Amino acid sequence: MDLNSDLGESFGAWRMGDDGTILSLVSSANVACGFHAGDPLTMLETCRRAVAGSVRIGAHVSYRDLAGFGRRAMDIGPVELYGDVLYQLSALDGIARTAGGKVDYVKPHGALYNRIAHDRGQARAVCSAVQDFGRRRSLALPMLGLPGSVIADECRTAGLPFFGEAFVDRGYLADGTLIPRGQPGDLLVNVDDIAPRAVRMARERTVLARDGALIRLDVHSLCVHGDTPGAAAMAAAVRAALAGAGVPVESFC
């Protein structure tokens, strides 16, 4: 089972998360590309650390929303979204290659992640950008996203590999989508609850929704948000719990 985290989200003098510790625990790093967080030096430092630790680098693309950390709904046309995603991919890949690595996959962030789970036009624009970016490099860049979503369908149509993920620190609704941030049960921070939850996600591919319904998820990766309070301790507990359950941690790509 892959273990991923959203990293490289510092910006200038504003520091976010304990990237160094988390990078020693995960197999994939979703690196902010400068649109919701991150700056050139942060991107470079994160990529260098990822390469040194043999951690896969993912482009954590988002809406252009630094003030809202990419979590605000935005009305962006498909042509503009295509260009924004292509720009972010190109920027991070250039920096990653300078650090001795490359972009290995794509994971949309925040409001964009949630929007493309149900909006076919937005999902298609993201897929087109990823497809065209990969075509220049003779590769089909994998996408990491919500299982059973519209973006999963669009990836299959576009011939892009799609891998489902589950969030160990986020609450779920009965339809398999995430509880919107700001609503009760949206964010989980109790490590004693999260670690066994992660093991169940990995071994049984299930999670309990807010209303108690048992949801089945086709997942290949588990996510610990880098900005969640106590994220480093949470990642360590999840990694240890997976090891204790005999679940090896390795990248999906």
NORTASUL-V547450 format. One line per field, one symbol per residue. ss: DSSP state (~ for helix, > for strand, _ for the rest). Layout:
BEGIN
ss->???
END
This chain:
BEGIN
ss->_>>>>>>___>__>____~~~~~____>>>>>_______~~~~~~~~~~~~~___>>>>>_________________~~~~~~~~~~~~~~~~~~~~~______>>___~~~~~~____~~~~~~~~~~~~~~~~______>>>>>___~~~~~~~~~___>>>>>>__>_>_____>________>___~~~~~~~~~~~~~~_>>>_____>>>____>>>>______~~~~~~~~~~~~~~_________
END
